[in-house]
Amino acid sequence: MISAEPILSVTHVSKQFDVSAPWLNRVLERKPKLFVNAVNDISFSIPRGSCLSIVGESGCGKSTVARLVTGLNSASSGEIRFGRGSGGRPVRVQMIFQDPHSSLNPRWRVGDIIAEPIREMKLRATEAETHQRVEELLHTVGLAADDMRKYAHEFSGGQRQRISIARALASEPELLVCDEPTSALDVSVQAQILNLMRRLQEEFGLTYLFISHDLSVVRHMSDTIAVMYLGRIVEMAPAEALFRAPQHPYSRLLLGTIPDIHAPRRDRALQAGEPPSPLNPPTGCTFHPRCPIATEHCKRIVPDLQTRAGAQVACLNL
């Protein structure tokens, strides 16, 4: 059930990384320091029990947002605030990573991988209760109790991601940050994992921050979708509204890449241009070099998010 109370509020958050060459190289080659604005003044909130998805091309900053929310990186400026969990305690946040092979310890049996957060947080009084809880979690994600004796390499990619989900659930979180959790999986397995995540959301009242580069993946997961481009949110709207009538030219470009077997558009003109380098972004609206409706003032003015037809859109020409 979706609550109006936000479980997460992100306010004017930015993250800058120093990507300069080593000091001696800069002195000898007379090069200045280099910084990249991976995330640039973004704001959003997630109501409890809902799913907000952040989508965009590689390098747009969406995975940095996931790392900021989980505390793996600290923000350069702005505020990240969480609501309260059950019993008034702080909200528990867990992350599901993109590659289940590299995120699972190859030297540990599956039972120990899932039991680690239970033991560290002392969520069960005895080892017998911990063992029983691990069995319950394996059943919850569609695996067998005997699987706890195996190692991660003995499973397929989809099964490994189920183990990652079980490990995330072990700490009894309210908010799950999912960083492209299906991008390393086959299409048929993607659907199974997404269906599992929808079922778990309904069963446990979870809230999701879902990161993806693929709009078609998040369509049936999301209540709200935020579209990012070069570190900024350019459009944020209810999921069905975004698919029905995308406002920002970049959102339209992303939606145009989704194949439609019922109405193929083989005569569609290709959109020209590659994303600019984050080290040297364009002035003004960073999308203007690729935008079909850009004007001269788009090169000078950075657009703010404005409400339009039920969506928030950062475009000067709408």
N, C-alpha and C positions, 0 to 999 in steps of 0.2 A: 504493500500500500504506500503510495507516494504522499509524503508530508510536505507542507509548505515550508517547514523549518529547514534551512540549509544545513547539510552535514559538513559542507566544505565551502568556504568563501575565499576566492582569490581576488585581490584588489591591487590594481596597478603594479603588477609584478613584472620585473625585468631581470634578466640574467645575462651577464657579460663574461666572456671567457678571454683570457690572455693567451693568444696563439703566437706570440712573438718568437723569433729565433733566439737561441741562447745569447747571453749578454756579450760574449766575446765576438761572436759572428756579427752582431749588430754594430759593435764598435768598429771592427775591421771593415765591414761593408757599408758602414754609415747608413744603417737602416733604422727606421723608427719602430717603436712598439706597435704591435698589431692586436686589435681587439675585434671580437665578433659578438654582435648582439643576438644571441641565440633566441631569446625571448624578449619582446619589446612592449612593455606597458599593456599587459593583458589583464582582463577582469572577467570573472564568471563565478557563478555559484551553482551548487548541485543540491536540489531538494532531497531529503532523506527518502530512500527507496526507489530513486529514479536512476537513469543512465544518461550521462552526458558523454558524447563521443567527440573527440578532436581528430579531424582528418586533414590531410594535406600531403604534398609531395615530400620525398626524402630531403632532410635538411631544413625543413620549415620550423623546427623547434618543438614539435609535439612530444618527442621522447624526453626532451629537457624538462617540459612541464611535468611529466610523470615523475622524473627524478626529483624535481623541486617539491612536489606534493608529498613524496615518501621520505624526504629528508636526505636523500643520497647526494643532493647538491643544495647549497644554500642560495637564496635569492640575493641579487645585488641590490635590489630595492623593491618596495611594495610589501604587502602583508598577505600571509596565508593563515587562515583561521579555521579551526575545526569546531564543530558542535560538540555536544556531550553524548557519551555512549550510555549504555544501560547502567542503571544505578548511579548515574552522575559522574562516572569515571570518564577520562579522556577517550575520544573515539579511537578505536584500533584500526590501523591501516595496514594492508598487506599488498604486495605487488606480484603479479603474474608476468613473467618475462617472455620475450619473444621466442627465444630458442630453448626449449625444454631440455635439450641434450647438454648444453653448457651450463645451465642453471641448476642441475642436479649433481650432487657429489657422486662421482663414479666409484668411490671406495666404500660408500655406505650402502647398506641394504635399504630397500624402500621403507620398511618399517621404522628404521632409525631416522630417515629423512623427514618423514611425517611427524614422528614423535618428538623431534628436537624442539620445536616451539612449545609443545605441551610441557616438556620437562623444564625448559628454561623459564617459562612463565608460571610454572607450578600450578597448572590448570587442573591437574588431577592429583589426588592424595597419594596414591600407590602406583607401583609399576604395573600391577594387574589392571587397574583402571585405565592407565595410559594405553596398554596393549588393546584393551577393549575399545577405546576411543579410536585408535588407528584402524581397527577392523571396521568400525562404523563409517569412518571417513572413506575408506576404500570402497565399501558398498555404495556410499552416497554418490561417488563419481563413476560408478559402473565397473569397478574392478573387484577381484576376488580377495578374500582374506588371506589366502595362501600367497598372494603376490608380495606380501610384506617381507618374505624371505629372499626375494630376488633382488638383483641389481638393476640400475636404470638402463644399462645397455641391452638388457634382455627384452625390452619393450619397444613397440613401434613409436613413431613420433606422436601420434594421437594419444596413445596410452601414457607416454611420458608427460604430455601436457595435462592429462587427468591427474597424474601424480602431483604435478606442480599445483594444480587447483586444490587437491586434498591437503597439501602442505600449507597453502595459504589459508584454508578454512580451519586448520588445526588451532590457530590462535584466536578463533572466534571473532573475526573482524566485522566491523560494520561497513567499511569502505574498502573496495578492491580496486586497485589501479592496474589496468590490464594493458601492457605495452605490446601491441600487435601480437596477441596471443595465438592467432591462427595463421599468421603469414608464412610460417615455415611448414605448413601442413597441406596435404592434398585437398582439393575442393570438397570432395565428399566427406572427408574427416573434419574440415572446417565447419560444415553444417552440423555435425554431431557435437562438436565442442560448443558451438554457439547455442544449440538447443539445450545442452547441459547447463550452460551458464544462465540461460533464461529460467530454467527450472529451479536452479539454486537461488536465484534472486527472489522468486516467488516463495520458495520454501523457507528461506532464512531472512527475508526482508533486507537483502543486501543492496548497497548503493555502488554503482560502477562509474569509474572514470575510464573510458575505453579509448585507446589510442589506435589509429589505423590510417593507412594511406588509401584504403579502398572503401569508397562510399557504399558499394553494394554489400559489403560485409556487415556494416553497422546499421543498415536500414531497419532491420527488424529487431535490433537490440536497443535502439536509442529512443529516448524521449526528446532529447535536444541534441543538435549537432552544431559544433563550432568548426568553421573552416579556417585553417591557418595558412598564411603565406609569408615567408621570410620573417618569421618571428612575431607576426601580428595576427590577431583574429580579424578576418575581413567580413565574415558573416556568421551570425548565430541565430538559429531558428528552430522551431519544432520540427522533428524529423520529417513527418509527412508533408509539411508546408515547404520544406527545403526541396524535397523531391518533386513536388507538384509545381512549384514556381520559384526556382532559385533566383535571387536578386542580383548578387554580385557576379560580374563577368567571369571571375575565377571559379566560382561555384558552378556556373554553367559549363565551363571547360571541363571540370572534373566529372560532372554528370554526363557529359558527352562522350567520355571514355568508356562508359558502361555499355557493353554490347546488349542489344535487344533482338532476340531471335524472332520476335513477332513482327517487328518493324525495322529491319536492317536498313541502315543508311549508308550504302556503299559509295554513294556519290558525294558524301559529306566532305567539305574542304578541311584539310588538316590545319590544326592550329600551329602557327609557326612560333619558334623561339624556345629556348631552354631557360630554366630558372637562373637568375643572376647569381653571382657569387655572394654569399653572406659577408665576405670580407670587404666587398665593395658594392653595397646595394645601391640601386638607383635613388636619386633624390625624389622628394615628394612621395606620391603613391608608388610603392615599389613594384606594383604590377603593371605600371603604365607602358613599359616596353613591349609587353605581350597583349595589351588590352585593345580590343577592336573599337572601343568607344572613347579612347583616351584623347584628351585635348591638351593644349599648352599648359593650362593651370594645373593639370595632374602632375606635371614634372616639378612643380614648385611647392604644392600644398600636400601635407599628410592628412588624409581624411580620418575623422573620428567616426566611431560607431554611432549611427543614428537609427532611430526606430522607423521602420517603413513596412507597411502591410504585415504587421505582426512579427517582423524579423528585425534584427539589428544588423545594419549594413554599413560598411566603410567604403563609400564611393561618392565622388563629387558630382557624377553625371546622372544620378537616378532621381 
